[in-house]
Amino acid sequence: MATNNAINGSIKITTYTSSSGTWTKDFRTKWIEVFLWGGGGGGASGRKGTSASSSGGGGGGSTGSGYFAAPSSFFGSTESYTIGASAGGAVAQTVDATNGNNGTAGGNTTFGNMIAVGGGAGQGGGTSSGINGVGGGLNTSYAISSVVTNPGGAGRNTAGDTTAAVITFSPTGGGGGGGGDTVTARSGGSGGAINNSNGVTYVTGGTAGIETGTLNGGNGNPSVTSGGLICGGSAGGGGGGAKAGATGGTGGNGGNPGGAGGGGGGGISAQANSGAGGTGSAGKIIVIEHF
């Protein structure tokens, strides 16, 4: 029978938010829980085209995420880990009659044999509509709780798509950029929010940009740290399209961990550059050891 001591029944929490390295298990640990989130996808920039064909860029996709709990014996005495890096948003398009640039896919987060795959990159705005970023999946060698991943919103010639609010501890997808239009100010889409099962929002997404108000998309928000909720970050909003100004709106950055970047707004040839895409947030790992 194990000897009772002061550590029995207590826990140790280790959090990783950057880089890579080696986790070392405490020899007294009996049970282990692991939460992991990958890096969110970066938003795309809008097209610089005519008023009729100047779509905003697509928002980045959310990353995969997961949770695993098992006896200490399921883990080695050490396990390697890597935190999925933040993903850059695409640079603005400055060349007339040219599609926007694609964002960057988010980095994978790994812990032992578990992997949370980074969010997909938003696709550059075109003559019709930017393609939304694809949400990253979750792959693991273990049985692990299923998760929901969320695509980014598509950029549009009109208003960019708003990503749906989700009920999950996964991060969310970025809002799409609005189209450039010399007649009508086009709004970007809002970044995805995180709700509970009753529709109450715990983490708001980034606000949509519009030239007649705030042109750039708002940044997403980090996960909350109270009330027992464990979740990813919300996503950045899409930038508004150019109307009379010199540039389309920049997509908002994703909130930590794993929130995706919003898409940039469309620009107008000979008048306005397109907006750049927002940055996807880096991933995170939380390891809880029970003694």
TORKOL-4160 file (C-alpha; in steps of 0.2 Angstrom, whole numbers, padded with zeros to 4 digits, m for minus):
291
<pt num="1" X="0000" Y="0000" Z="0000"/>
<pt num="2" X="0006" Y="0017" Z="m0005"/>
<pt num="3" X="0012" Y="0028" Z="0010"/>
<pt num="4" X="0001" Y="0043" Z="0013"/>
<pt num="5" X="0010" Y="0060" Z="0012"/>
<pt num="6" X="0007" Y="0078" Z="0010"/>
<pt num="7" X="0006" Y="0077" Z="m0009"/>
<pt num="8" X="m0007" Y="0064" Z="m0011"/>
<pt num="9" X="m0023" Y="0071" Z="m0019"/>
<pt num="10" X="m0014" Y="0087" Z="m0026"/>
<pt num="11" X="m0011" Y="0092" Z="m0044"/>
<pt num="12" X="0003" Y="0100" Z="m0054"/>
<pt num="13" X="m0002" Y="0110" Z="m0069"/>
<pt num="14" X="0011" Y="0114" Z="m0083"/>
<pt num="15" X="0007" Y="0125" Z="m0098"/>
<pt num="16" X="0017" Y="0127" Z="m0114"/>
<pt num="17" X="0013" Y="0142" Z="m0126"/>
<pt num="18" X="0028" Y="0142" Z="m0137"/>
<pt num="19" X="0043" Y="0133" Z="m0145"/>
<pt num="20" X="0046" Y="0114" Z="m0142"/>
<pt num="21" X="0055" Y="0103" Z="m0129"/>
<pt num="22" X="0053" Y="0089" Z="m0117"/>
<pt num="23" X="0040" Y="0086" Z="m0103"/>
<pt num="24" X="0046" Y="0076" Z="m0088"/>
<pt num="25" X="0033" Y="0066" Z="m0078"/>
<pt num="26" X="0034" Y="0067" Z="m0059"/>
<pt num="27" X="0037" Y="0050" Z="m0052"/>
<pt num="28" X="0023" Y="0052" Z="m0040"/>
<pt num="29" X="0010" Y="0055" Z="m0053"/>
<pt num="30" X="m0005" Y="0043" Z="m0054"/>
<pt num="31" X="m0016" Y="0051" Z="m0067"/>
<pt num="32" X="m0013" Y="0063" Z="m0081"/>
<pt num="33" X="m0024" Y="0075" Z="m0092"/>
<pt num="34" X="m0019" Y="0084" Z="m0108"/>
<pt num="35" X="m0027" Y="0098" Z="m0117"/>
<pt num="36" X="m0020" Y="0104" Z="m0133"/>
<pt num="37" X="m0023" Y="0117" Z="m0147"/>
<pt num="38" X="m0014" Y="0119" Z="m0163"/>
<pt num="39" X="m0010" Y="0136" Z="m0172"/>
<pt num="40" X="m0025" Y="0145" Z="m0181"/>
<pt num="41" X="m0024" Y="0148" Z="m0199"/>
<pt num="42" X="m0019" Y="0165" Z="m0206"/>
<pt num="43" X="m0031" Y="0176" Z="m0216"/>
<pt num="44" X="m0029" Y="0180" Z="m0235"/>
<pt num="45" X="m0028" Y="0197" Z="m0243"/>
<pt num="46" X="m0042" Y="0204" Z="m0254"/>
<pt num="47" X="m0041" Y="0206" Z="m0273"/>
<pt num="48" X="m0036" Y="0223" Z="m0281"/>
<pt num="49" X="m0048" Y="0224" Z="m0295"/>
<pt num="50" X="m0063" Y="0233" Z="m0302"/>
<pt num="51" X="m0078" Y="0238" Z="m0292"/>
<pt num="52" X="m0087" Y="0223" Z="m0299"/>
<pt num="53" X="m0074" Y="0210" Z="m0296"/>
<pt num="54" X="m0064" Y="0214" Z="m0280"/>
<pt num="55" X="m0067" Y="0201" Z="m0267"/>
<pt num="56" X="m0061" Y="0201" Z="m0250"/>
<pt num="57" X="m0049" Y="0187" Z="m0244"/>
<pt num="58" X="m0055" Y="0172" Z="m0235"/>
<pt num="59" X="m0053" Y="0170" Z="m0216"/>
<pt num="60" X="m0041" Y="0157" Z="m0209"/>
<pt num="61" X="m0048" Y="0141" Z="m0203"/>
<pt num="62" X="m0048" Y="0135" Z="m0185"/>
<pt num="63" X="m0036" Y="0123" Z="m0178"/>
<pt num="64" X="m0039" Y="0105" Z="m0172"/>
<pt num="65" X="m0039" Y="0103" Z="m0153"/>
<pt num="66" X="m0041" Y="0089" Z="m0141"/>
<pt num="67" X="m0042" Y="0082" Z="m0123"/>
<pt num="68" X="m0035" Y="0065" Z="m0117"/>
<pt num="69" X="m0035" Y="0058" Z="m0099"/>
<pt num="70" X="m0027" Y="0041" Z="m0094"/>
<pt num="71" X="m0017" Y="0033" Z="m0080"/>
<pt num="72" X="0001" Y="0038" Z="m0078"/>
<pt num="73" X="0007" Y="0022" Z="m0085"/>
<pt num="74" X="0000" Y="0027" Z="m0102"/>
<pt num="75" X="0014" Y="0040" Z="m0103"/>
<pt num="76" X="0032" Y="0039" Z="m0104"/>
<pt num="77" X="0044" Y="0046" Z="m0091"/>
<pt num="78" X="0047" Y="0060" Z="m0104"/>
<pt num="79" X="0036" Y="0065" Z="m0119"/>
<pt num="80" X="0042" Y="0077" Z="m0133"/>
<pt num="81" X="0030" Y="0092" Z="m0137"/>
<pt num="82" X="0029" Y="0106" Z="m0150"/>
<pt num="83" X="0018" Y="0121" Z="m0150"/>
<pt num="84" X="0010" Y="0125" Z="m0166"/>
<pt num="85" X="0017" Y="0142" Z="m0172"/>
<pt num="86" X="0006" Y="0157" Z="m0176"/>
<pt num="87" X="0002" Y="0159" Z="m0195"/>
<pt num="88" X="0005" Y="0175" Z="m0204"/>
<pt num="89" X="m0009" Y="0184" Z="m0213"/>
<pt num="90" X="m0006" Y="0187" Z="m0232"/>
<pt num="91" X="0002" Y="0204" Z="m0237"/>
<pt num="92" X="m0009" Y="0216" Z="m0246"/>
<pt num="93" X="m0011" Y="0216" Z="m0265"/>
<pt num="94" X="m0003" Y="0232" Z="m0273"/>
<pt num="95" X="m0004" Y="0227" Z="m0291"/>
<pt num="96" X="m0019" Y="0232" Z="m0301"/>
<pt num="97" X="m0031" Y="0218" Z="m0308"/>
<pt num="98" X="m0023" Y="0205" Z="m0297"/>
<pt num="99" X="m0030" Y="0192" Z="m0285"/>
<pt num="100" X="m0026" Y="0193" Z="m0267"/>
<pt num="101" X="m0012" Y="0182" Z="m0258"/>
<pt num="102" X="m0016" Y="0167" Z="m0248"/>
<pt num="103" X="m0013" Y="0166" Z="m0229"/>
<pt num="104" X="m0002" Y="0154" Z="m0220"/>
<pt num="105" X="m0008" Y="0137" Z="m0212"/>
<pt num="106" X="m0006" Y="0136" Z="m0194"/>
<pt num="107" X="0007" Y="0125" Z="m0186"/>
<pt num="108" X="0003" Y="0108" Z="m0178"/>
<pt num="109" X="0004" Y="0105" Z="m0159"/>
<pt num="110" X="0010" Y="0089" Z="m0153"/>
<pt num="111" X="0012" Y="0080" Z="m0137"/>
<pt num="112" X="0019" Y="0062" Z="m0137"/>
<pt num="113" X="0008" Y="0053" Z="m0150"/>
<pt num="114" X="m0006" Y="0066" Z="m0150"/>
<pt num="115" X="m0007" Y="0080" Z="m0163"/>
<pt num="116" X="m0018" Y="0095" Z="m0165"/>
<pt num="117" X="m0017" Y="0099" Z="m0184"/>
<pt num="118" X="m0015" Y="0118" Z="m0187"/>
<pt num="119" X="m0029" Y="0128" Z="m0196"/>
<pt num="120" X="m0030" Y="0130" Z="m0215"/>
<pt num="121" X="m0025" Y="0146" Z="m0223"/>
<pt num="122" X="m0037" Y="0158" Z="m0230"/>
<pt num="123" X="m0037" Y="0159" Z="m0249"/>
<pt num="124" X="m0034" Y="0176" Z="m0258"/>
<pt num="125" X="m0049" Y="0186" Z="m0265"/>
<pt num="126" X="m0053" Y="0184" Z="m0283"/>
<pt num="127" X="m0065" Y="0191" Z="m0296"/>
<pt num="128" X="m0080" Y="0182" Z="m0288"/>
<pt num="129" X="m0077" Y="0176" Z="m0270"/>
<pt num="130" X="m0062" Y="0172" Z="m0259"/>
<pt num="131" X="m0062" Y="0154" Z="m0253"/>
<pt num="132" X="m0064" Y="0151" Z="m0235"/>
<pt num="133" X="m0049" Y="0143" Z="m0224"/>
<pt num="134" X="m0052" Y="0125" Z="m0220"/>
<pt num="135" X="m0053" Y="0120" Z="m0202"/>
<pt num="136" X="m0039" Y="0109" Z="m0196"/>
<pt num="137" X="m0043" Y="0091" Z="m0190"/>
<pt num="138" X="m0037" Y="0081" Z="m0175"/>
<pt num="139" X="m0026" Y="0066" Z="m0177"/>
<pt num="140" X="m0020" Y="0055" Z="m0163"/>
<pt num="141" X="m0014" Y="0037" Z="m0159"/>
<pt num="142" X="m0026" Y="0037" Z="m0144"/>
<pt num="143" X="m0044" Y="0037" Z="m0142"/>
<pt num="144" X="m0048" Y="0055" Z="m0139"/>
<pt num="145" X="m0064" Y="0065" Z="m0137"/>
<pt num="146" X="m0070" Y="0071" Z="m0153"/>
<pt num="147" X="m0069" Y="0090" Z="m0157"/>
<pt num="148" X="m0077" Y="0102" Z="m0169"/>
<pt num="149" X="m0066" Y="0112" Z="m0181"/>
<pt num="150" X="m0073" Y="0128" Z="m0189"/>
<pt num="151" X="m0069" Y="0134" Z="m0207"/>
<pt num="152" X="m0065" Y="0153" Z="m0210"/>
<pt num="153" X="m0078" Y="0164" Z="m0218"/>
<pt num="154" X="m0077" Y="0166" Z="m0237"/>
<pt num="155" X="m0072" Y="0184" Z="m0244"/>
<pt num="156" X="m0085" Y="0191" Z="m0255"/>
<pt num="157" X="m0088" Y="0205" Z="m0268"/>
<pt num="158" X="m0101" Y="0211" Z="m0256"/>
<pt num="159" X="m0101" Y="0208" Z="m0237"/>
<pt num="160" X="m0088" Y="0195" Z="m0231"/>
<pt num="161" X="m0095" Y="0179" Z="m0223"/>
<pt num="162" X="m0097" Y="0179" Z="m0204"/>
<pt num="163" X="m0091" Y="0163" Z="m0196"/>
<pt num="164" X="m0104" Y="0154" Z="m0186"/>
<pt num="165" X="m0103" Y="0155" Z="m0167"/>
<pt num="166" X="m0099" Y="0138" Z="m0160"/>
<pt num="167" X="m0102" Y="0128" Z="m0144"/>
<pt num="168" X="m0085" Y="0120" Z="m0141"/>
<pt num="169" X="m0068" Y="0122" Z="m0133"/>
<pt num="170" X="m0060" Y="0123" Z="m0150"/>
<pt num="171" X="m0055" Y="0139" Z="m0157"/>
<pt num="172" X="m0065" Y="0148" Z="m0171"/>
<pt num="173" X="m0063" Y="0153" Z="m0189"/>
<pt num="174" X="m0059" Y="0170" Z="m0196"/>
<pt num="175" X="m0072" Y="0182" Z="m0204"/>
<pt num="176" X="m0071" Y="0185" Z="m0223"/>
<pt num="177" X="m0066" Y="0201" Z="m0230"/>
<pt num="178" X="m0078" Y="0213" Z="m0239"/>
<pt num="179" X="m0077" Y="0217" Z="m0257"/>
<pt num="180" X="m0070" Y="0233" Z="m0264"/>
<pt num="181" X="m0084" Y="0244" Z="m0271"/>
<pt num="182" X="m0083" Y="0263" Z="m0276"/>
<pt num="183" X="m0102" Y="0265" Z="m0273"/>
<pt num="184" X="m0106" Y="0255" Z="m0257"/>
<pt num="185" X="m0095" Y="0252" Z="m0242"/>
<pt num="186" X="m0094" Y="0233" Z="m0240"/>
<pt num="187" X="m0092" Y="0225" Z="m0223"/>
<pt num="188" X="m0081" Y="0211" Z="m0218"/>
<pt num="189" X="m0088" Y="0196" Z="m0208"/>
<pt num="190" X="m0087" Y="0194" Z="m0189"/>
<pt num="191" X="m0075" Y="0182" Z="m0182"/>
<pt num="192" X="m0082" Y="0166" Z="m0174"/>
<pt num="193" X="m0087" Y="0167" Z="m0156"/>
<pt num="194" X="m0088" Y="0154" Z="m0142"/>
<pt num="195" X="m0105" Y="0150" Z="m0135"/>
<pt num="196" X="m0113" Y="0139" Z="m0122"/>
<pt num="197" X="m0127" Y="0127" Z="m0125"/>
<pt num="198" X="m0140" Y="0140" Z="m0121"/>
<pt num="199" X="m0132" Y="0153" Z="m0134"/>
<pt num="200" X="m0124" Y="0163" Z="m0121"/>
<pt num="201" X="m0107" Y="0170" Z="m0128"/>
<pt num="202" X="m0092" Y="0168" Z="m0117"/>
<pt num="203" X="m0079" Y="0173" Z="m0129"/>
<pt num="204" X="m0084" Y="0186" Z="m0143"/>
<pt num="205" X="m0076" Y="0186" Z="m0160"/>
<pt num="206" X="m0067" Y="0200" Z="m0168"/>
<pt num="207" X="m0079" Y="0214" Z="m0175"/>
<pt num="208" X="m0082" Y="0216" Z="m0194"/>
<pt num="209" X="m0073" Y="0231" Z="m0202"/>
<pt num="210" X="m0082" Y="0243" Z="m0214"/>
<pt num="211" X="m0075" Y="0259" Z="m0221"/>
<pt num="212" X="m0089" Y="0270" Z="m0215"/>
<pt num="213" X="m0085" Y="0265" Z="m0197"/>
<pt num="214" X="m0069" Y="0256" Z="m0192"/>
<pt num="215" X="m0061" Y="0249" Z="m0208"/>
<pt num="216" X="m0050" Y="0235" Z="m0200"/>
<pt num="217" X="m0057" Y="0219" Z="m0193"/>
<pt num="218" X="m0056" Y="0218" Z="m0174"/>
<pt num="219" X="m0045" Y="0206" Z="m0166"/>
<pt num="220" X="m0051" Y="0190" Z="m0158"/>
<pt num="221" X="m0051" Y="0187" Z="m0139"/>
<pt num="222" X="m0041" Y="0175" Z="m0128"/>
<pt num="223" X="m0049" Y="0160" Z="m0119"/>
<pt num="224" X="m0057" Y="0164" Z="m0103"/>
<pt num="225" X="m0049" Y="0159" Z="m0087"/>
<pt num="226" X="m0063" Y="0159" Z="m0075"/>
<pt num="227" X="m0079" Y="0149" Z="m0071"/>
<pt num="228" X="m0071" Y="0132" Z="m0076"/>
<pt num="229" X="m0072" Y="0135" Z="m0094"/>
<pt num="230" X="m0058" Y="0128" Z="m0105"/>
<pt num="231" X="m0058" Y="0134" Z="m0123"/>
<pt num="232" X="m0048" Y="0140" Z="m0137"/>
<pt num="233" X="m0047" Y="0158" Z="m0143"/>
<pt num="234" X="m0060" Y="0167" Z="m0154"/>
<pt num="235" X="m0056" Y="0173" Z="m0172"/>
<pt num="236" X="m0052" Y="0189" Z="m0180"/>
<pt num="237" X="m0065" Y="0199" Z="m0190"/>
<pt num="238" X="m0064" Y="0202" Z="m0209"/>
<pt num="239" X="m0058" Y="0219" Z="m0215"/>
<pt num="240" X="m0070" Y="0230" Z="m0224"/>
<pt num="241" X="m0068" Y="0233" Z="m0243"/>
<pt num="242" X="m0061" Y="0249" Z="m0250"/>
<pt num="243" X="m0074" Y="0262" Z="m0256"/>
<pt num="244" X="m0066" Y="0280" Z="m0256"/>
<pt num="245" X="m0050" Y="0277" Z="m0246"/>
<pt num="246" X="m0033" Y="0271" Z="m0251"/>
<pt num="247" X="m0034" Y="0253" Z="m0245"/>
<pt num="248" X="m0045" Y="0239" Z="m0240"/>
<pt num="249" X="m0046" Y="0234" Z="m0221"/>
<pt num="250" X="m0034" Y="0223" Z="m0213"/>
<pt num="251" X="m0041" Y="0207" Z="m0205"/>
<pt num="252" X="m0041" Y="0205" Z="m0187"/>
<pt num="253" X="m0029" Y="0193" Z="m0178"/>
<pt num="254" X="m0034" Y="0178" Z="m0169"/>
<pt num="255" X="m0035" Y="0176" Z="m0150"/>
<pt num="256" X="m0025" Y="0164" Z="m0140"/>
<pt num="257" X="m0024" Y="0149" Z="m0142"/>
<pt num="258" X="m0028" Y="0144" Z="m0160"/>
<pt num="259" X="m0040" Y="0158" Z="m0165"/>
<pt num="260" X="m0039" Y="0161" Z="m0184"/>
<pt num="261" X="m0035" Y="0177" Z="m0193"/>
<pt num="262" X="m0048" Y="0187" Z="m0203"/>
<pt num="263" X="m0047" Y="0190" Z="m0221"/>
<pt num="264" X="m0042" Y="0207" Z="m0229"/>
<pt num="265" X="m0054" Y="0218" Z="m0238"/>
<pt num="266" X="m0054" Y="0220" Z="m0257"/>
<pt num="267" X="m0046" Y="0235" Z="m0266"/>
<pt num="268" X="m0049" Y="0245" Z="m0281"/>
<pt num="269" X="m0037" Y="0246" Z="m0296"/>
<pt num="270" X="m0029" Y="0263" Z="m0298"/>
<pt num="271" X="m0036" Y="0269" Z="m0282"/>
<pt num="272" X="m0034" Y="0257" Z="m0267"/>
<pt num="273" X="m0023" Y="0243" Z="m0262"/>
<pt num="274" X="m0032" Y="0228" Z="m0254"/>
<pt num="275" X="m0031" Y="0224" Z="m0236"/>
<pt num="276" X="m0019" Y="0212" Z="m0228"/>
<pt num="277" X="m0025" Y="0196" Z="m0219"/>
<pt num="278" X="m0025" Y="0194" Z="m0200"/>
<pt num="279" X="m0013" Y="0182" Z="m0191"/>
<pt num="280" X="m0018" Y="0166" Z="m0183"/>
<pt num="281" X="m0014" Y="0163" Z="m0165"/>
<pt num="282" X="m0001" Y="0150" Z="m0159"/>
<pt num="283" X="m0006" Y="0134" Z="m0150"/>
<pt num="284" X="m0005" Y="0129" Z="m0132"/>
<pt num="285" X="m0004" Y="0113" Z="m0121"/>
<pt num="286" X="m0010" Y="0111" Z="m0103"/>
<pt num="287" X="m0004" Y="0096" Z="m0094"/>
<pt num="288" X="m0012" Y="0091" Z="m0077"/>
<pt num="289" X="m0004" Y="0078" Z="m0066"/>
<pt num="290" X="m0014" Y="0071" Z="m0052"/>
<pt num="291" X="m0004" Y="0064" Z="m0037"/>
